[in-house]
């Protein structure tokens, strides 16, 4: 009996370590997003280079956490909610790594814009606003993971509509700028990549939230309506 209890406690420690390191990875990626967007506005090339360089740390987190997930499954042979948690963490760190990739893309594009000294497209405030939505979604998704809160996760999924609308608004403005002043075309096309990266970050945050609902409720809510997701999350 003591041996079984000891193993159970160690298993709990292993699971908590997984979640803790995933949240640490999420914190790094949040800082990557903020630094990349700030670099787009400020032209701070050193900060942008740091974002690009730090992507290796993000990749390292993903590989390390994934390896630990595989080892825990092999050693513990978990079932039910414990297995869902481990699989959910594994899928979530993949989404986190891809968010990190998108932050790196923003940094690379921002560096190109500032190094070339091209004309800036006006009203980039919409990019900053979209970035704020994305960071909020990521924070909420990570918090829902930390508390295993399905209702909070459903709110993240609802917020994805806001980033999609922001992306469409940015695209409409960029098209207008390019039509009114052909000199903005080169930079505007690069800003399209930034806007697309932010939209994809929102998608990955939504994916993470869906994993929380799966872990807690045992229900796969991918490719279902928001009304259905909200109902299942609150049951």
WOJOKA-V471990 format. One record per backbone hydrogen bond with DSSP energy under -0.5 kcal/mol. CO is the residue of the C=O (numbers start at 1). NH is the residue of the N-H. If there is no record, write none. Layout:
co & nh
CO & NH
CO & NH
This chain:
co & nh
1 & 5
2 & 6
3 & 7
4 & 8
5 & 9
6 & 10
7 & 11
8 & 12
9 & 13
10 & 14
11 & 15
12 & 16
13 & 17
14 & 18
15 & 19
16 & 20
17 & 21
18 & 22
19 & 23
20 & 24
21 & 25
22 & 26
23 & 27
24 & 28
25 & 29
26 & 30
27 & 31
28 & 32
29 & 33
30 & 34
31 & 35
32 & 36
33 & 37
34 & 38
35 & 39
36 & 40
37 & 41
38 & 42
39 & 43
43 & 45
44 & 48
45 & 49
46 & 50
47 & 51
48 & 52
49 & 53
50 & 54
51 & 55
52 & 55
53 & 56
54 & 57
54 & 58
55 & 59
56 & 60
57 & 61
58 & 62
59 & 63
60 & 64
61 & 65
62 & 66
63 & 67
64 & 68
65 & 69
66 & 70
67 & 71
68 & 72
69 & 73
70 & 74
71 & 75
72 & 76
72 & 77
73 & 77
79 & 82
79 & 83
80 & 84
81 & 85
82 & 86
83 & 87
84 & 88
85 & 89
86 & 90
87 & 91
88 & 92
89 & 93
90 & 94
91 & 95
92 & 96
93 & 97
94 & 98
95 & 99
96 & 100
97 & 101
98 & 102
99 & 103
100 & 104
101 & 105
102 & 106
103 & 107
104 & 108
105 & 109
106 & 110
107 & 111
108 & 112
109 & 113
110 & 114
111 & 115
112 & 116
113 & 117
113 & 118
123 & 126
124 & 127
124 & 128
125 & 129
126 & 130
127 & 131
128 & 132
129 & 133
130 & 134
131 & 135
132 & 136
133 & 137
134 & 138
135 & 139
136 & 140
137 & 141
138 & 142
139 & 143
140 & 144
141 & 145
142 & 146
143 & 147
144 & 148
144 & 149
148 & 150
149 & 153
150 & 154
151 & 155
152 & 156
153 & 157
154 & 158
155 & 159
156 & 160
157 & 160
158 & 161
159 & 162
159 & 163
160 & 164
161 & 165
162 & 166
163 & 167
164 & 168
165 & 169
166 & 170
167 & 171
168 & 172
169 & 173
170 & 174
171 & 175
172 & 176
173 & 177
174 & 178
175 & 179
176 & 180
177 & 181
181 & 184
182 & 185
184 & 188
185 & 189
186 & 190
187 & 191
188 & 192
189 & 193
190 & 194
191 & 195
192 & 196
193 & 197
194 & 198
195 & 199
196 & 200
197 & 201
198 & 202
199 & 203
200 & 204
201 & 205
202 & 206
203 & 207
204 & 208
205 & 209
206 & 210
207 & 211
208 & 212
209 & 213
210 & 214
211 & 215
212 & 216
213 & 217
213 & 218
213 & 219
214 & 218
219 & 221
221 & 224
225 & 229
226 & 230
227 & 231
228 & 232
229 & 233
230 & 234
231 & 235
